[in-house]
Structures are given as C-alpha cells and as structure tokens.
C-alpha cells in the first residue's frame, strides 16, 4: 500500500511539474533539453562500452582506455568531416558550373528565337523580381545560419554530456540512487542496469544497421555512376539512425543527383533504394534483433509521429531510444511490480 501511494505521489509530482512548465510556456524547450541529454547519455553509453571492452582486454586502466577511445574518435571524426566537406565543396563547385552553363545555353536559345534582354525587361519587371528574390534569399540565409548554430550547440551538448557520463558513470548512477528511498534503492539499481543494457543493445543494433546500409549504399551508387557515392553512403548510414523515416530522407539527395544523369538513372536509384530497404527490413534487422533490442514497429512509428509534431526533428531522432526507456520502466515498475506479473516481457529478441 505504501509503495502504491509513493508511486502515485511521484506520478502526480511529475504531472504537476509538467503543468507548471506548460503554463510558463517552456515545456517544449525543456523536453528538447531532456532529449539532448538523453542523446548525450546514449553517446556516453557507447564510449563507456568501448572503453570498458578495451580495458578488459589490455593492461590499460579504464581511464587510459577512455582517453585512447576519445582521441581516436576525435581524430577519425575530424578526418571524416574534412573528407566529406572537401568532397561536398568540390561537387558544389561542379554544380555551380553546370548551372552557369545551362543558363548561358538558355540565353543563347532565347536569342535565336528573337527574344532579347530588352524585351524580357519590358515583359517582366526583372529588377523587382531580383529584389524580391534577394530579400527571400537573405531571410532564408539568416534562418539557415540560426539552424546551423542551434545544431552546433546541440552537438556540443551531446558531446560533453556523453564524455562526462562515460568518464565517471558511477558518480552519476550513485547520485540518481541517492534520490530514491533506501528501501527502493536495490530495485532502482536493477532498473538502471536494465536501462543501460537495453540502450546498449539498441545502440549496437543501430550501429550495425548503419554500417551495413552505408557500405551497400556506397557500392550500389558507385555501380550506378552516381556522383559522391561514399558521401551519400555515409549520409545514408547516419540517417539509418532514425528508424522507418531515415531511409526515405537518405534517398532524396541520391535522386536529385541522379536527375543530372538521366531519368533512367533516377528509376534505377529508386529501385535500388526500395531493394535496399527491403533487405534492411527483412534480412539485416531480423538477424540483428536475435541478439539485440527489438521494438514494436507500430509503437515506434507512433512515437516518431507524435514527437515530430510536438518537438520536431530532434523528437523524431530520439523517439526510438525514448520508447526503449519507457518500455523498460513500464515493464519493470508497472507490469512486474504493480501488477505482480512475473513475466513482464523483454526487449531482447533472444
């Protein structure tokens, strides 16, 4: 009875806190911050897992393994961004040249049919059009700079939260347990350990899918003659982090680049992405889920749609790990503890 009363008081306190935040107009911003912290914790679990694995198999202590892992990730990440950036800039210059050539060709064709620049000015107020387009471009540029700034800030938050959490995870775990009554700390520690195991399994599964999709995408686009196959493969791998909707977003730049080659190539790219999505959904994912975390597809899609509407892109990206957290808590604290079901279910496919 005391446990039920305490649980209801906790739920009531959380709901009241959310109501206060909503009344103050900062609920969405608070949820955004919490999702960024969750993303940082996921990164921390990843770094901690690699560091622990290295420390167990080498004479190095955990701190030394941690430093090696972090430095290696920073170096590889820097080299990767440099390569992708240089390739993107190079391709952007080529696209600019192609657009300029297309514009000159269009002007030449207009001259051939007797349409001069003077008649164009008489038919259309070109100065006004250019002025309006310039204003629109300036607003878009400012909005884009603001979005880039927010993205860089979020990346730094995720990076430092993850690094701090991975460097001394016991400190934060102990701090969270201190907030739980003494009689419930053993159970709370079990829940935290299960959360870590479930999130680790989800991360491993996502990384395996990302790596396979990235390699297959690069090979397939190279065979089809699409420019920047490695860059598009890396982009496809990164977007695979978002279940269900990530592959659709990854296909868009591939189709756009295929348009410069021909309509037949566009069809080939679409067919290739459909085939790859089928392989990822019916071959790769089931094989991974035998050993890692499996989530109900309907629940995951519903969470992505809801989080996308309420929060935005960050909500869509973090919907799946949030579902993992909620399912573990519901299974252990509600189904098992409150309802007394000895078999509350498991997220693992084994």
C-alpha positions as CSV (number, residue, x, y, z in Angstrom):
1,X,0.0,0.0,0.0
2,X,2.8,2.4,0.9
3,X,4.6,1.6,-2.4
4,X,1.4,2.3,-4.4
5,X,1.0,5.6,-2.5
6,X,4.6,6.6,-3.2
7,X,4.3,5.8,-6.9
8,X,1.1,7.8,-7.2
9,X,2.7,10.7,-5.5
10,X,5.7,10.6,-7.9
11,X,3.4,10.5,-10.9
12,X,1.4,13.4,-9.5
13,X,4.5,15.4,-8.9
14,X,5.8,14.8,-12.5
15,X,2.4,15.8,-14.0
16,X,2.3,18.9,-11.8
17,X,5.8,19.9,-12.8
18,X,4.8,19.4,-16.5
19,X,1.7,21.6,-16.0
20,X,3.8,24.3,-14.4
21,X,6.3,24.2,-17.3
22,X,3.4,24.3,-19.9
23,X,1.9,27.3,-18.1
24,X,5.2,29.1,-18.2
25,X,5.5,28.3,-22.0
26,X,8.8,26.4,-21.6
27,X,7.6,22.8,-21.7
28,X,8.7,22.2,-25.3
29,X,12.1,23.8,-24.6
30,X,12.5,21.7,-21.5
31,X,11.7,18.5,-23.4
32,X,14.2,19.5,-26.1
33,X,16.9,19.9,-23.5
34,X,16.0,16.5,-21.9
35,X,16.1,14.8,-25.3
36,X,19.6,16.3,-25.9
37,X,20.7,15.0,-22.5
38,X,19.3,11.5,-23.5
39,X,21.3,11.7,-26.7
40,X,24.4,12.6,-24.7
41,X,23.8,9.6,-22.4
42,X,23.5,7.3,-25.4
43,X,26.8,8.6,-26.7
44,X,28.2,8.2,-23.2
45,X,27.0,4.6,-23.1
46,X,28.7,3.9,-26.4
47,X,32.0,5.4,-25.3
48,X,31.8,3.7,-22.0
49,X,31.1,0.3,-23.6
50,X,34.2,0.6,-26.0
51,X,36.4,1.9,-23.2
52,X,35.3,-1.0,-20.8
53,X,35.9,-3.5,-23.6
54,X,39.4,-2.2,-24.2
55,X,40.2,-2.1,-20.5
56,X,39.2,-5.7,-20.0
57,X,41.4,-6.9,-22.8
58,X,44.5,-4.8,-22.3
59,X,46.7,-3.9,-19.3
60,X,45.4,-0.3,-19.5
61,X,43.2,1.1,-16.8
62,X,39.8,2.4,-17.6
63,X,41.0,6.0,-17.7
64,X,43.7,5.2,-20.2
65,X,41.4,3.2,-22.4
66,X,38.8,6.1,-22.2
67,X,41.4,8.6,-23.4
68,X,42.5,6.4,-26.2
69,X,39.0,5.9,-27.4
70,X,38.1,9.6,-27.2
71,X,41.2,10.7,-29.0
72,X,40.7,8.1,-31.7
73,X,37.1,9.1,-32.2
74,X,38.0,12.8,-32.4
75,X,40.8,12.1,-35.0
76,X,38.6,9.8,-37.1
77,X,35.7,12.3,-36.8
78,X,37.9,15.2,-37.9
79,X,39.3,13.3,-40.8
80,X,35.8,12.2,-41.9
81,X,34.4,15.7,-41.7
82,X,37.3,17.1,-43.7
83,X,37.0,14.5,-46.4
84,X,33.2,14.8,-46.7
85,X,33.5,18.6,-46.6
86,X,36.1,18.8,-49.3
87,X,34.1,16.4,-51.5
88,X,30.9,18.4,-50.9
89,X,32.6,21.7,-51.8
90,X,34.2,20.2,-54.9
91,X,30.8,18.9,-56.0
92,X,29.1,22.2,-55.2
93,X,31.6,24.0,-57.5
94,X,30.8,21.5,-60.3
95,X,27.1,22.0,-59.8
96,X,27.6,25.8,-60.0
97,X,29.5,25.4,-63.2
98,X,26.8,23.2,-64.7
99,X,24.1,25.7,-63.7
100,X,26.0,28.6,-65.2
101,X,26.5,26.6,-68.4
102,X,22.8,25.8,-68.5
103,X,21.9,29.5,-68.0
104,X,24.2,30.6,-70.9
105,X,22.7,27.9,-73.1
106,X,19.2,29.1,-72.3
107,X,20.1,32.7,-73.1
108,X,21.6,31.6,-76.4
109,X,18.4,29.8,-77.3
110,X,16.3,32.8,-76.5
111,X,18.5,35.0,-78.7
112,X,18.0,32.5,-81.6
113,X,14.2,32.8,-81.4
114,X,14.4,36.7,-81.3
115,X,13.8,37.2,-77.6
116,X,16.3,39.8,-76.4
117,X,17.2,41.0,-72.9
118,X,15.3,44.3,-73.6
119,X,12.0,42.6,-74.4
120,X,12.4,40.5,-71.3
121,X,12.7,43.6,-69.2
122,X,9.6,45.1,-70.9
123,X,7.6,41.9,-70.3
124,X,8.7,41.4,-66.7
125,X,10.0,43.7,-64.0
126,X,13.3,41.9,-63.6
127,X,14.6,44.4,-61.1
128,X,11.6,43.8,-58.8
129,X,11.9,40.1,-59.2
130,X,15.5,40.1,-58.4
131,X,14.9,42.4,-55.4
132,X,12.2,40.1,-54.0
133,X,14.3,37.0,-54.6
134,X,17.3,38.7,-52.8
135,X,15.2,39.5,-49.8
136,X,13.8,36.0,-49.7
137,X,17.3,34.5,-50.1
138,X,18.6,36.8,-47.2
139,X,15.8,35.6,-44.9
140,X,16.5,32.0,-45.8
141,X,20.2,32.5,-45.2
142,X,19.6,34.0,-41.8
143,X,17.2,31.2,-40.9
144,X,19.7,28.7,-42.1
145,X,22.5,30.2,-40.1
146,X,20.3,30.1,-37.0
147,X,19.5,26.5,-37.6
148,X,23.2,25.7,-38.1
149,X,24.1,27.5,-34.9
150,X,21.4,25.5,-33.0
151,X,22.7,22.3,-34.5
152,X,26.3,23.0,-33.5
153,X,25.2,23.9,-30.0
154,X,23.2,20.7,-29.7
155,X,26.2,18.7,-31.0
156,X,28.5,20.2,-28.3
157,X,25.9,19.5,-25.6
158,X,25.6,15.8,-26.7
159,X,29.4,15.5,-26.9
160,X,30.2,16.9,-23.5
161,X,27.3,15.2,-21.7
162,X,28.4,11.9,-23.2
163,X,32.1,12.4,-22.4
164,X,31.4,13.4,-18.8
165,X,29.0,10.5,-18.3
166,X,31.4,8.0,-19.8
167,X,34.4,9.2,-17.8
168,X,32.8,8.6,-14.4
169,X,29.5,6.8,-14.8
170,X,29.4,5.5,-11.2
171,X,29.2,9.1,-9.9
172,X,26.0,9.9,-11.8
173,X,24.5,6.5,-11.1
174,X,25.1,6.9,-7.4
175,X,23.7,10.4,-7.4
176,X,20.5,9.2,-9.0
177,X,20.1,6.4,-6.5
178,X,20.5,8.9,-3.6
179,X,17.2,10.4,-4.7
180,X,15.4,7.1,-4.2
181,X,14.2,5.9,-0.7
182,X,16.6,3.5,1.0
183,X,14.1,0.6,0.7
184,X,13.8,1.0,-3.0
185,X,17.4,1.6,-4.0
186,X,18.2,-2.0,-4.9
187,X,15.2,-2.2,-7.2
188,X,16.1,1.3,-8.7
189,X,19.7,0.0,-9.4
190,X,18.2,-3.0,-11.2
191,X,16.1,-0.7,-13.3
192,X,19.1,1.5,-14.1
193,X,21.2,-1.6,-15.1
194,X,18.4,-2.9,-17.3
195,X,18.0,0.5,-18.9
196,X,21.8,0.6,-19.6
197,X,21.6,-2.9,-21.1
198,X,18.6,-2.2,-23.2
199,X,20.0,1.1,-24.6
200,X,23.4,-0.6,-25.2
201,X,21.6,-3.3,-27.2
202,X,19.7,-0.7,-29.2
203,X,22.8,1.3,-29.9
204,X,24.7,-1.8,-31.1
205,X,21.8,-2.8,-33.3
206,X,21.6,0.7,-34.9
207,X,25.3,0.9,-35.5
208,X,25.4,-2.5,-37.2
209,X,22.5,-1.5,-39.4
210,X,24.1,1.9,-40.2
211,X,27.4,0.3,-41.2
212,X,25.8,-2.3,-43.4
213,X,23.5,0.2,-45.1
214,X,26.3,2.7,-45.6
215,X,28.6,0.2,-47.3
216,X,25.8,-1.2,-49.5
217,X,24.7,2.3,-50.5
218,X,28.2,3.3,-51.5
219,X,28.7,0.2,-53.6
220,X,25.3,0.4,-55.3
221,X,25.6,4.1,-56.1
222,X,29.1,3.7,-57.4
223,X,27.9,0.9,-59.8
224,X,25.1,3.2,-61.0
225,X,27.5,6.0,-61.6
226,X,26.0,8.5,-59.1
227,X,28.4,11.2,-58.0
228,X,29.8,11.2,-54.5
229,X,28.9,7.5,-53.7
230,X,30.9,7.4,-50.5
231,X,29.5,10.7,-49.2
232,X,25.9,9.6,-50.0
233,X,26.7,6.2,-48.3
234,X,27.9,8.0,-45.1
235,X,24.7,10.2,-45.2
236,X,22.6,7.1,-45.6
237,X,24.4,5.4,-42.7
238,X,23.8,8.4,-40.5
239,X,20.1,8.7,-41.4
240,X,19.6,5.0,-40.7
241,X,19.9,6.0,-37.1
242,X,16.3,7.2,-37.5
243,X,14.2,4.1,-37.9
244,X,11.5,4.0,-40.6
245,X,11.9,7.6,-41.9
246,X,15.7,7.7,-42.2
247,X,16.0,5.7,-45.5
248,X,13.4,8.0,-47.1
249,X,15.4,11.1,-46.2
250,X,18.6,9.4,-47.4
251,X,17.1,8.7,-50.9
252,X,16.3,12.3,-51.7
253,X,19.8,13.6,-52.4
254,X,20.5,10.4,-54.4
255,X,17.5,11.0,-56.6
256,X,18.4,14.7,-57.1
257,X,21.9,13.8,-58.2
258,X,20.6,11.1,-60.5
259,X,18.5,13.7,-62.3
260,X,21.7,15.3,-63.7
261,X,22.4,11.9,-65.4
262,X,19.1,10.9,-66.8
263,X,15.6,9.7,-66.0
264,X,16.6,6.0,-66.4
265,X,19.2,6.5,-63.6
266,X,16.5,8.0,-61.4
267,X,14.4,4.9,-61.8
268,X,17.5,2.7,-61.1
269,X,18.2,4.7,-57.9
270,X,14.6,4.4,-56.7
271,X,14.5,0.7,-57.3
272,X,17.9,0.3,-55.6
273,X,16.7,2.1,-52.5
274,X,13.5,0.0,-52.4
275,X,15.5,-3.2,-52.6
276,X,18.0,-2.0,-50.0
277,X,15.1,-1.0,-47.7
278,X,13.6,-4.5,-48.2
279,X,17.0,-6.1,-47.4
280,X,17.4,-3.9,-44.3
281,X,13.9,-4.6,-43.0
282,X,13.6,-8.3,-43.7
283,X,17.1,-9.6,-43.6
284,X,19.5,-7.3,-41.7
285,X,17.2,-6.1,-38.9
286,X,15.8,-9.6,-38.0
287,X,19.3,-11.0,-37.9
288,X,20.4,-8.2,-35.5
289,X,17.3,-8.4,-33.4
290,X,18.1,-12.0,-32.5
291,X,20.7,-10.7,-30.2
292,X,19.9,-7.0,-29.7
293,X,16.9,-4.9,-28.9
294,X,13.6,-5.2,-30.8
295,X,10.9,-2.6,-30.6
296,X,7.2,-2.9,-31.7
297,X,7.1,-1.1,-35.1
298,X,3.7,0.5,-34.6
299,X,4.7,1.9,-31.2
300,X,8.0,3.3,-32.7
301,X,6.2,4.9,-35.7
302,X,3.5,6.4,-33.4
303,X,6.2,7.8,-31.1
304,X,8.1,9.3,-34.1
305,X,5.0,11.0,-35.5
306,X,4.0,12.4,-32.1
307,X,7.5,13.6,-31.2
308,X,7.9,15.0,-34.7
309,X,4.7,17.1,-34.4
310,X,5.3,18.3,-30.9
311,X,9.1,18.6,-30.8
312,X,10.4,18.5,-34.4
313,X,13.4,16.8,-35.9
314,X,15.1,16.1,-32.5
315,X,11.9,14.4,-31.4
316,X,11.9,12.1,-34.4
317,X,15.6,11.2,-33.9
318,X,15.2,10.4,-30.2
319,X,11.8,8.7,-30.4
320,X,13.1,5.2,-30.6
321,X,15.5,5.3,-27.6
322,X,12.8,7.1,-25.7
323,X,10.5,4.2,-26.4
324,X,13.2,1.8,-25.1
325,X,13.4,3.8,-21.8
326,X,9.6,3.9,-21.4
327,X,9.1,0.2,-22.2
328,X,11.8,-0.9,-19.6
329,X,10.2,1.4,-16.9
330,X,6.7,0.2,-17.7
331,X,7.7,-3.5,-17.8
332,X,9.7,-3.4,-14.6
333,X,7.9,-0.9,-12.4
334,X,4.3,-1.3,-13.5
335,X,3.7,-4.7,-15.1
336,X,6.1,-6.6,-12.7
337,X,5.9,-4.5,-9.5
338,X,2.4,-3.0,-9.6
339,X,0.5,-5.8,-11.4
340,X,2.6,-8.6,-10.0
341,X,3.3,-10.3,-13.4
342,X,6.4,-12.4,-13.0
343,X,6.9,-12.3,-16.8
344,X,6.6,-8.6,-17.8
345,X,8.3,-9.1,-21.2
346,X,11.7,-8.3,-22.7
347,X,13.1,-6.0,-25.4
348,X,15.7,-8.6,-26.5
349,X,14.9,-10.9,-29.3
350,X,16.7,-13.8,-27.8
